[in-house]
Amino acid sequence: MRTPLLQAADVSKVYTLGERQITVLSDVSLSAAEGEFLVIAGSSGSGKSTLLSLLSGLDTPTSGRIAIDGREINGLSEEALAPLRNELMGFVFQAFHLVPSLTALENVMFPAELRRDPLAREKAEELLRGVGLADRVGHFPHQLSGGEKQRVALCRALVNRPRLLFADEPTGNLDSANGRAIMELLLELRREHGATLVMVTHNEEIARRADRILHLQDGKIVHESPRAA
């Protein structure tokens, strides 16, 4: 049996505020196979976004271990993590996080340029054409609508063809029509690239399309359900 692409074992996150200790996550274990669509669901404050930050190496757990492609990441320095994130992972956030001084094309090219990819522009242009933004490549983020910004962010996440794609409420800042359109694009591009998708969402319509749903409550996984038939 193949090793899962993503594994977390007994992961906890505790914050210390003065004399108080606040446990956000407690002994969370999960795995995601190559090509799987895994949703982490739960109410606000359940620890979903914290868990995603830990799984992607953007934050460090208080205890437990996280491994990607068989390599433990929670002991790695930021210097060692940065190229791993850029080469293996893609990120789509609710707040877009586009660089305001870069055009749509430049924002998408940026991760590929960090890898010194000579085809960075070609790949970025192809992705932007694929999401209907061929006529917006020279526009800056402030000149784009919310739906257009999220499409640019999606292209940026996919430009290095990541094997593991993390998405944190990617439709949360969009109206329902744009949200559905972005979700269709995300799933279509994921199928094309064969990436594993790990998504945080409270949207039940989106969650029903996942291969598995992990339900988080008070920092613990309380239930796991397969996709509805």
C-alpha positions as CSV (number, residue, x, y, z in Angstrom):
1,M,0.0,0.0,0.0
2,R,1.3,3.4,-1.0
3,T,2.2,6.0,1.7
4,P,-0.4,8.8,1.8
5,L,0.8,12.0,0.3
6,L,-0.2,13.9,3.5
7,Q,-0.2,12.5,7.0
8,A,-0.8,14.0,10.4
9,A,-0.4,12.1,13.6
10,D,-1.6,13.3,17.1
11,V,-1.3,17.0,16.1
12,S,-2.1,19.5,18.8
13,K,-1.8,23.3,18.9
14,V,-1.7,25.2,22.2
15,Y,-1.3,29.0,22.5
16,T,-0.1,30.6,25.7
17,L,-1.7,33.9,26.7
18,G,-0.2,35.1,29.9
19,E,-1.0,32.4,32.4
20,R,-3.7,30.9,30.3
21,Q,-3.2,28.0,27.8
22,I,-5.7,27.8,24.9
23,T,-5.9,24.5,23.1
24,V,-7.0,25.1,19.5
25,L,-6.3,21.5,18.3
26,S,-6.1,18.3,20.2
27,D,-4.5,15.0,19.0
28,V,-5.7,15.4,15.4
29,S,-4.8,12.5,13.0
30,L,-5.6,12.3,9.3
31,S,-4.3,11.3,5.9
32,A,-4.9,12.2,2.3
33,A,-4.1,10.0,-0.6
34,E,-2.7,11.1,-4.0
35,G,-5.5,12.7,-6.0
36,E,-8.0,12.8,-3.2
37,F,-10.4,15.6,-2.4
38,L,-10.5,16.0,1.4
39,V,-12.8,18.6,3.1
40,I,-12.2,19.8,6.6
41,A,-15.6,21.0,7.9
42,G,-16.8,22.6,11.1
43,S,-18.3,25.7,12.7
44,S,-16.4,28.9,13.2
45,G,-13.8,28.5,15.9
46,S,-13.5,24.8,15.5
47,G,-9.8,25.0,14.5
48,K,-10.2,24.4,10.7
49,S,-7.9,27.2,9.5
50,T,-5.4,26.5,12.2
51,L,-5.3,22.8,11.1
52,L,-4.8,23.8,7.5
53,S,-1.9,26.2,8.4
54,L,-0.2,23.3,10.3
55,L,-0.7,20.8,7.5
56,S,0.8,23.2,5.0
57,G,3.8,24.1,7.1
58,L,2.7,27.7,7.5
59,D,2.6,27.1,11.3
60,T,4.2,24.6,13.6
61,P,2.3,22.2,15.9
62,T,2.9,22.2,19.6
63,S,3.1,18.4,19.5
64,G,2.5,15.6,16.9
65,R,4.0,15.1,13.5
66,I,3.1,16.1,9.9
67,A,4.6,14.4,6.9
68,I,4.3,15.2,3.2
69,D,5.3,12.7,0.7
70,G,6.9,10.7,3.5
71,R,9.0,13.6,4.7
72,E,8.3,15.1,8.2
73,I,8.0,18.8,7.9
74,N,7.4,20.1,11.4
75,G,11.1,19.9,12.3
76,L,12.2,21.7,9.2
77,S,13.6,25.3,9.2
78,E,11.8,28.0,7.3
79,E,14.7,27.9,4.8
80,A,14.1,24.2,4.2
81,L,10.4,24.6,4.1
82,A,10.2,27.4,1.5
83,P,11.3,25.5,-1.5
84,L,9.2,22.5,-0.5
85,R,6.1,24.6,-0.3
86,N,6.9,26.2,-3.7
87,E,7.6,23.0,-5.5
88,L,5.1,20.6,-3.9
89,M,2.2,22.7,-2.7
90,G,-0.3,25.3,-3.9
91,F,-2.4,27.6,-1.8
92,V,-5.8,29.3,-2.4
93,F,-7.0,31.7,0.4
94,Q,-10.3,33.4,1.1
95,A,-8.6,36.8,1.0
96,F,-6.8,36.2,-2.4
97,H,-3.4,37.5,-1.1
98,L,-2.4,38.9,-4.5
99,V,0.6,41.3,-4.7
100,P,-1.0,44.7,-5.4
101,S,2.0,46.0,-7.4
102,L,2.0,43.1,-9.8
103,T,-0.3,42.5,-12.8
104,A,-2.5,39.4,-13.0
105,L,0.1,37.7,-15.2
106,E,3.0,38.7,-12.9
107,N,1.1,37.4,-9.9
108,V,0.6,34.0,-11.5
109,M,4.2,33.8,-12.8
110,F,5.7,34.7,-9.5
111,P,6.0,31.1,-8.0
112,A,7.3,29.7,-11.2
113,E,9.9,32.5,-11.4
114,L,11.1,31.6,-7.9
115,R,11.9,28.2,-9.4
116,R,13.7,29.9,-12.3
117,D,11.2,28.2,-14.7
118,P,12.0,29.4,-18.2
119,L,8.4,28.6,-19.2
120,A,6.9,30.7,-16.3
121,R,5.2,33.2,-18.6
122,E,3.9,30.6,-21.0
123,K,2.4,28.5,-18.2
124,A,0.8,31.6,-16.6
125,E,-0.7,32.8,-19.8
126,E,-2.1,29.3,-20.5
127,L,-3.7,29.1,-17.1
128,L,-5.2,32.6,-17.3
129,R,-6.7,31.8,-20.7
130,G,-8.2,28.6,-19.3
131,V,-10.1,30.6,-16.6
132,G,-11.3,33.2,-19.1
133,L,-8.9,36.0,-18.1
134,A,-6.8,36.3,-21.3
135,D,-8.0,40.0,-21.7
136,R,-7.1,40.8,-18.0
137,V,-3.4,39.7,-17.9
138,G,-2.2,43.3,-17.7
139,H,-4.6,44.4,-15.0
140,F,-3.6,45.0,-11.4
141,P,-5.6,43.5,-8.5
142,H,-7.4,46.7,-7.8
143,Q,-8.7,46.7,-11.3
144,L,-10.2,43.2,-11.0
145,S,-13.5,42.0,-9.5
146,G,-13.6,39.5,-6.5
147,G,-14.3,36.6,-8.8
148,E,-11.4,37.6,-11.1
149,K,-9.0,38.0,-8.2
150,Q,-9.8,34.5,-7.0
151,R,-9.3,33.1,-10.5
152,V,-5.9,34.7,-10.6
153,A,-5.1,33.3,-7.2
154,L,-6.2,29.9,-8.4
155,C,-3.9,30.1,-11.4
156,R,-1.0,31.2,-9.2
157,A,-1.6,28.2,-7.0
158,L,-1.5,25.8,-10.0
159,V,1.4,27.3,-12.0
160,N,4.0,25.0,-10.5
161,R,1.7,22.0,-11.0
162,P,1.6,21.2,-7.2
163,R,0.8,17.7,-6.1
164,L,-0.9,19.0,-3.0
165,L,-3.3,21.9,-3.1
166,F,-4.6,23.7,0.1
167,A,-7.7,25.9,-0.1
168,D,-9.0,27.9,2.9
169,E,-12.7,29.0,2.3
170,P,-11.8,29.8,-1.3
171,T,-15.4,31.0,-2.1
172,G,-16.0,32.7,1.2
173,N,-15.6,36.3,-0.1
174,L,-17.6,35.7,-3.3
175,D,-21.3,35.9,-4.1
176,S,-23.0,32.5,-4.8
177,A,-22.7,32.7,-8.6
178,N,-19.0,33.5,-8.5
179,G,-18.5,31.0,-5.7
180,R,-20.0,28.2,-7.8
181,A,-17.9,29.2,-10.8
182,I,-14.7,29.2,-8.8
183,M,-15.5,25.8,-7.3
184,E,-16.1,24.3,-10.7
185,L,-12.8,25.8,-12.0
186,L,-11.0,24.5,-8.9
187,L,-12.3,20.9,-9.4
188,E,-11.7,21.0,-13.1
189,L,-8.1,22.2,-12.8
190,R,-7.5,19.7,-10.0
191,R,-8.6,16.9,-12.2
192,E,-6.4,18.1,-15.1
193,H,-3.4,18.4,-12.8
194,G,-4.1,15.3,-10.7
195,A,-3.5,17.2,-7.4
196,T,-4.6,16.2,-4.0
197,L,-7.0,18.9,-2.7
198,V,-7.4,19.6,1.0
199,M,-10.1,22.3,1.6
200,V,-11.5,24.0,4.6
201,T,-15.1,25.0,4.1
202,H,-18.4,25.5,5.9
203,N,-20.2,25.3,2.6
204,E,-22.3,22.0,2.6
205,E,-22.8,22.1,-1.1
206,I,-19.0,22.1,-1.7
207,A,-18.4,19.5,1.0
208,R,-20.8,17.0,-0.6
209,R,-18.5,16.9,-3.6
210,A,-15.5,15.7,-1.6
211,D,-14.2,12.2,-1.4
212,R,-14.2,12.4,2.4
213,I,-15.3,15.0,4.9
214,L,-13.6,15.3,8.3
215,H,-15.8,17.1,10.8
216,L,-13.9,19.2,13.3
217,Q,-15.5,20.3,16.6
218,D,-13.7,22.1,19.5
219,G,-10.3,21.2,18.0
220,K,-11.0,17.5,17.5
221,I,-12.1,15.3,14.6
222,V,-15.5,14.0,15.8
223,H,-16.7,12.3,12.7
224,E,-15.6,11.3,9.2
225,S,-18.0,10.8,6.3
226,P,-17.6,9.6,2.7
227,R,-19.1,11.5,-0.2
228,A,-22.8,11.1,-0.4
229,A,-23.9,8.7,-3.1
